Every structure is written in structure tokens, then in C-alpha cells.
Amino acid sequence: MTRVEYAAVSTSAVWWRASVRIIPSRFPPIDLFERVADPADLEAVYAVEALTNPRLRESVGALQAVPAEDRVSGPGAGFIMAPFTHLTPEGGRFSTGHFGAYYAAHTRATAIAETVYHRERFLRATAQPAIELTMRVLLATVRGALLDLRGARETAAALYHATDYAASQAFAVTQRARGAAGVVYESVRDPSGECVAVWRPRLVTSCRQSAHLGYVWDGTRITAVYEKSKLRAL
């Protein structure tokens, strides 16, 4: 698919009142974003608190990576801002080491399928022995006009590649620079599911914790996912 074809992707109005994002529970909400009422005050408060808190940078991450007009604060904002200020060098399908994205699924089943794949890949790469991971389920409203790649598995096959994100990251760089707010696409790990990658934090609101899940890793694969006492095999 050429860059011209990428540029022709249409947008759709997306309004998911309870999108699902699953993250490791060891990542708590970022306190600064939770406490500050007005996003316009974030930089000033950060500057003042950094004078006496040397660990603030580690906690908040790269605040400058998020344009001032896109920042959010208040209850739930710590979870929304985290993927934009704590960047991974390799990025994701529609994000890079230079900008983040809020990834979420339309349903819990799809979010589990996506995160099980990525957790397994990480655990295999680090040769982890049998372990149980505790994961946090986040629900949030996602509302906005997003580039719509649903139904484009064949015409935009490179963007749906199972393991190679080169084309999808290049697409994200180009479209984000043109002002796009994010992408809605079919899940690669759950063919019947849908996902979003949102590039502007302000499109995500009402983020709240739903539950904790346990991912059971046997040293080779994740064999089960459970919520509290409810165990089910994958």
C-alpha cells in the first residue's frame, strides 16, 4: 500500500463508553496528573515540585512529549497520560519511541487476547520461569473522529502484519503529523474484535479501574486468565 493510499483512509466517529485497557497492576496512577485540576497548571506544578522531589521525573515521565493543549488532569488522568509520557524505544503498532498512544479494545475479551500475546512474547524473550502476573483492567470513554482501518485487512495488509510494525508505525508518523487523532482497527489477536490507538489524550475520558486479573504463565505460555476466584482456561 502506498503513502497516497494511506492518506486516503477515511475517518469515522468513534464513541466507546467503556473501552478496555489492561496494564500490569504494578503501574499505579501518576499522582501529579491525578492531583492537578487544570491541565494548564501541570507544567508549573511539575517545575515547582521537581525542586524538592528528585523522583518526580521518573514518576511523571516525559511531560514535554505531550503538547500542552492535549494534556489532561484530574481523577483517572494518571492512567490516560502514562502511555504518552512513558515511551518505549520500540513503540507499538501505531506508536513509536517518539510518541505514545492510548491503546484500548472494545471488549474485555479482545483486550485479554491482545495483552496475553504481548505478555507471552515478553516472558519468552526474558526466559521467565512459571509466574503469575497481576493485571489491572481500566475502563474509559473514547470519543472522537479516528482514521478507520476496519475492513482493510487485505487492502492495508502491511498495517496488519502480525509481528512487523514498520509500515504501521510509518503510517502513524505520517497521519499524526497531518493532524489525525488516532486509529480504529480490527484486532490482530482477536479477529472478531476491534481496537483503538488514540494519539491525543483529550479523546479519552472517565478512566476508572474495573478489576484485577491474574495471568498464569507456566514457563512456556499463559494457560489461564482469572478474576479473583473465577478461573477459566484460555
DAJOVEN-V767110 format. One line per field, one symbol per residue. psi: psi as a letter, one per 20 degrees, with the letter a starting at -180 (. if undefined). A space follows every 50 residues. Layout:
psi->???
This chain:
psi->prhghghjprqqopnohlqpppqpiiorqogghhhpgphiiggggggghh hinijgghghbnhiioqhiiqqrapihghghgihinqphiaagkraiiqa qoprrhrhgghggghgghgggghghjlprpqpppqppppqppproqpojp jkhghlhhijphhojgghhggggghhhijqiaqprpphinhirqrqopio hiiprlpqpgrpqpoopjigroiqpqodjopqq.
